[in-house]
Amino acid sequence: MTAPPCSSAEDSGDSTRKGKAAVNAFLVACLAVIVLAVLARIVLDRVQEPVDRAFTTPYTRVGD
């Protein structure tokens, strides 16, 4: 025995819920990427040194 086919009203509601879930997942992923990018920038700003300080030795002339 097979199940009777779904009516169009039931099918439409299910696809709308799936569509909203997909959009919500996409928006959450976008927000996560933005948060990770901001955190990466903060970390790199604290860790990295400018080139004129990082490679300064008595034998180099950087930035002259």
Secondary structure, DSSP 4 states (H G I P E B T S, - for coil): --PPPPPHHHHHHHHHHHHHHHHHHHHHHHHHHHHHHHHHHHHHHHH---HHHHT--TT-----
